[in-house]
Amino acid sequence: MKIKSLVAGALAAATLITGAGTAGALAPEPSGYDDLPDTIFAGGSDTTYRINQEFDVVYNQAKGCETINSFPTTPAGNTRKCVGFDGSVANGQTDIKGNWDHDISVQAFPTGSGTGVKQLLAGELDAARSSRGPATGEGAANFWGIGKDGLSVVTYGSRSVGNLTLAQLQGIWNCSITTWDQITGNAADAGQVIEPLGMNSASGTKSTFQGFLGFDPNAGACVRKVDIDGPGGAAPFFPFENDSKPVEASTTTINNINNAVWWMSWASFRAFPFLRGSAQQWTVNGIAPSATSISNNTYPFTRFIFQVTKKVDATPSAVGSDDVWGATVAGTPAFYTPDATVASGGKPGAVREFTEFLCKNSANHTVNDYSGLSNFVELGNRYTLTGFIRIPAAERTNGVCKVVPGT
C-alpha cells in the first residue's frame, strides 16, 4: 500500500508533472491505485448489462503497471501485482491514464436496477448498474450518468404503427382506453381489445415509465403478464424489459399478439433485433425516438443510464472536474465531503478508478494496445454497438458524465 504522507503526495505530484515513476507510488495522488489488482463485481440493470460488459472489455485491457508474472513467488501471492508494489524497485511503466493496477471489472447477470442498488448499499456488490435515477432511501449512493436512452412504445405483429399521446398511454395502462379503435379511429379495430403488458417490478425501465405515466403500469386489471413460452411451467409473471421473445411466445396470457402494447429501451430496440422481435415503434406526442430527439429532449420519454457507487467510494472532487475521489462522512443526516485520502486502495479504490475511467475527458485517456485508438474512442464505439448515446455536452456535470447524488 502507498504511504499517505506529504512525501508520497509530493512524489505522486512529480509523477503527474514528469511522467516518471517512483517505487510503489507511480500513480498520482489523490488516487484509488495501490499497485494491487482487485476485482470489481457489479450487478443490477438488464438494460445496461451489455454496455457495461463492453466497458469492462475496454477497461480490463487498458494499459497499466508492469506486473510480476512469475509463479510461484517468494513470498507467495505476488503474481499479477505491480512491480515495485512493496517499494523495492521502480516500475518501468510511466503511462498512468489507463488501468494502472490491472483491476478487473465484471458484471453479474441482471436482477433489475432496484435490486442492484439495494445490493450495493447492503455491501453485496461493489457497484451497481441502473437505468433509473436515485430513489428514496438511496442517499448513500452516487448515480453517475454514463449514457442517454429513451423509452420506445411498441406493438407487435401486423399492427400498423402511428402516434400515441401521453394521455392515451395513461388511458391504456389505467384500463380506461380498452379497444384499438379508440386510438386509431378505425372502425375495424372496434373489437380489438388492447393488451398492455407490465414489467418486472425491480426494473429501472419500469420505474422510469411509471414516472412518465404518473402511476404504476403494472397495477391495472387489464395489464398482461407472460407465460414464458406457452402453456404450463411457471405461473405467469411480469417479464424483464427489452426482450420480446417471452411476449411473442405467450399464448395463455396474451390473446392476440397484434393487440399487445409494451415499452422498452430505445437503445436495445435499435441495437438488438433478436430481442425486439416483431416490435415496431410508435411516435409519442408526434415525436419519433432518435439520437437527435433524445439528445435534445424533444422526445418525451428520455432517461439517463447510470454507474452507481457508494459515495464514500467515488465522489466528484469538484463540480465540473473529471477527477474522482473518495468521501468522508460526518453528521446526521450523513454529509459526504470529497476527500483525497479516502478509498486509496482495495475494492473501493478500484471502483473509484473505474468510475473515473468512464467519466474522464478524452485528453485523460491513453491508447488502446489492441486497436491503436484512444480508449475514449473505444468507449464511444461501445455506445454505438449497444445503441446508447453519450451524455450530451449540455447535460454533463463532471467530465463526460452527469452525476446525480442520492438524497
Secondary structure as the mmCIF struct_conf table of DSSP 4:
data_model
#
loop_
_struct_conf.conf_type_id
_struct_conf.id
_struct_conf.beg_label_comp_id
_struct_conf.beg_label_asym_id
_struct_conf.beg_label_seq_id
_struct_conf.end_label_comp_id
_struct_conf.end_label_asym_id
_struct_conf.end_label_seq_id
BEND BEND1 SER A 5 SER A 5
HELX_RH_AL_P HELX_RH_AL_P1 LEU A 6 THR A 18
TURN_TY1_P TURN_TY1_P1 ALA A 23 GLY A 24
BEND BEND2 ALA A 27 ALA A 27
HELX_LH_PP_P HELX_LH_PP_P1 PRO A 28 PRO A 28
BEND BEND3 GLU A 29 PRO A 30
BEND BEND4 GLY A 32 GLY A 32
BEND BEND5 ASP A 35 LEU A 36
STRN STRN1 THR A 39 GLY A 44
BEND BEND6 ASP A 46 ASP A 46
TURN_TY1_P TURN_TY1_P2 THR A 47 THR A 48
HELX_RH_AL_P HELX_RH_AL_P2 TYR A 49 ASN A 60
TURN_TY1_P TURN_TY1_P3 GLN A 61 GLN A 61
BEND BEND7 ALA A 62 ALA A 62
STRN STRN2 THR A 67 THR A 67
BEND BEND8 PHE A 71 PRO A 72
BEND BEND9 THR A 74 PRO A 75
TURN_TY1_P TURN_TY1_P4 ALA A 76 GLY A 77
TURN_TY1_P TURN_TY1_P5 THR A 79 ARG A 80
BEND BEND10 LYS A 81 LYS A 81
STRN STRN3 CYS A 82 CYS A 82
TURN_TY1_P TURN_TY1_P6 VAL A 83 ASP A 86
BEND BEND11 GLY A 87 VAL A 89
BEND BEND12 GLY A 92 GLY A 92
BEND BEND13 LYS A 97 GLY A 98
TURN_TY1_P TURN_TY1_P7 TRP A 100 ASP A 101
STRN STRN4 ILE A 104 GLN A 107
HELX_LH_PP_P HELX_LH_PP_P2 ALA A 108 PRO A 110
HELX_RH_AL_P HELX_RH_AL_P3 SER A 113 LEU A 121
TURN_TY1_P TURN_TY1_P8 ALA A 122 GLY A 123
BEND BEND14 GLU A 124 GLU A 124
BEND BEND15 ASP A 126 ASP A 126
STRN STRN5 ALA A 127 SER A 130
BEND BEND16 SER A 131 ARG A 132
TURN_TY1_P TURN_TY1_P9 THR A 136 GLY A 137
TURN_TY1_P TURN_TY1_P10 GLY A 139 ALA A 140
STRN STRN6 ALA A 141 THR A 155
TURN_TY1_P TURN_TY1_P11 GLY A 157 SER A 158
HELX_LH_PP_P HELX_LH_PP_P3 ARG A 159 VAL A 161
STRN STRN7 ASN A 163 LEU A 164
HELX_RH_AL_P HELX_RH_AL_P4 LEU A 166 TRP A 173
TURN_TY1_P TURN_TY1_P12 ASN A 174 CYS A 175
BEND BEND17 SER A 176 SER A 176
STRN STRN8 THR A 179 THR A 179
TURN_TY1_P TURN_TY1_P13 TRP A 180 TRP A 180
HELX_RH_AL_P HELX_RH_AL_P5 ASP A 181 THR A 184
HELX_RH_3T_P HELX_RH_3T_P1 ALA A 187 ASP A 189
TURN_TY1_P TURN_TY1_P14 ALA A 190 GLY A 191
STRN STRN9 VAL A 193 VAL A 193
STRN STRN10 GLU A 195 PRO A 196
STRN STRN11 LEU A 197 LEU A 197
TURN_TY1_P TURN_TY1_P15 SER A 201 ALA A 202
HELX_RH_AL_P HELX_RH_AL_P6 GLY A 204 LEU A 213
TURN_TY1_P TURN_TY1_P16 GLY A 214 GLY A 214
BEND BEND18 PHE A 215 PHE A 215
TURN_TY1_P TURN_TY1_P17 PRO A 217 ASN A 218
BEND BEND19 GLY A 220 GLY A 220
TURN_TY1_P TURN_TY1_P18 ALA A 221 CYS A 222
STRN STRN12 ARG A 224 ARG A 224
STRN STRN13 VAL A 226 VAL A 226
BEND BEND20 ILE A 228 ALA A 234
HELX_LH_PP_P HELX_LH_PP_P4 ALA A 235 PRO A 236
STRN STRN14 PHE A 237 PHE A 237
HELX_LH_PP_P HELX_LH_PP_P5 PHE A 238 PHE A 240
BEND BEND21 GLU A 241 ASN A 242
HELX_RH_AL_P HELX_RH_AL_P7 LYS A 245 ALA A 249
BEND BEND22 THR A 251 THR A 253
BEND BEND23 ASN A 255 ASN A 255
HELX_RH_3T_P HELX_RH_3T_P2 ILE A 257 ASN A 259
STRN STRN15 ALA A 260 SER A 265
HELX_RH_AL_P HELX_RH_AL_P8 TRP A 266 ALA A 271
HELX_RH_AL_P HELX_RH_AL_P9 PRO A 273 ARG A 276
TURN_TY1_P TURN_TY1_P19 GLY A 277 SER A 278
STRN STRN16 GLN A 280 GLN A 281
HELX_LH_PP_P HELX_LH_PP_P6 TRP A 282 TRP A 282
STRN STRN17 THR A 283 VAL A 284
TURN_TY1_P TURN_TY1_P20 ASN A 285 GLY A 286
STRN STRN18 ILE A 287 ILE A 287
HELX_RH_AL_P HELX_RH_AL_P10 ALA A 291 SER A 295
TURN_TY1_P TURN_TY1_P21 ASN A 296 ASN A 297
BEND BEND24 TYR A 299 PRO A 300
STRN STRN19 THR A 302 LYS A 310
TURN_TY1_P TURN_TY1_P22 LYS A 311 ASP A 313
STRN STRN20 THR A 315 PRO A 316
BEND BEND25 SER A 317 ALA A 318
TURN_TY1_P TURN_TY1_P23 VAL A 319 VAL A 319
STRN STRN21 GLY A 320 GLY A 320
STRN STRN22 VAL A 324 ALA A 330
TURN_TY1_P TURN_TY1_P24 GLY A 331 ALA A 334
STRN STRN23 PHE A 335 ASP A 339
TURN_TY1_P TURN_TY1_P25 ALA A 340 THR A 341
BEND BEND26 VAL A 342 ALA A 343
BEND BEND27 GLY A 345 GLY A 345
HELX_RH_AL_P HELX_RH_AL_P11 GLY A 346 CYS A 359
BEND BEND28 LYS A 360 LYS A 360
HELX_RH_3T_P HELX_RH_3T_P3 SER A 362 ASN A 364
STRN STRN24 VAL A 367 VAL A 367
TURN_TY1_P TURN_TY1_P26 ASP A 369 SER A 371
BEND BEND29 GLY A 372 LEU A 373
STRN STRN25 SER A 374 SER A 374
HELX_RH_AL_P HELX_RH_AL_P12 ASN A 375 THR A 386
TURN_TY1_P TURN_TY1_P27 GLY A 387 GLY A 387
STRN STRN26 ILE A 389 ILE A 389
HELX_LH_PP_P HELX_LH_PP_P7 ARG A 390 PRO A 392
HELX_RH_3T_P HELX_RH_3T_P4 ALA A 393 GLU A 395
BEND BEND30 THR A 397 THR A 397
STRN STRN27 ASN A 398 ASN A 398
TURN_TY1_P TURN_TY1_P28 GLY A 399 VAL A 400
STRN STRN28 CYS A 401 CYS A 401
STRN STRN29 LYS A 402 PRO A 405
#
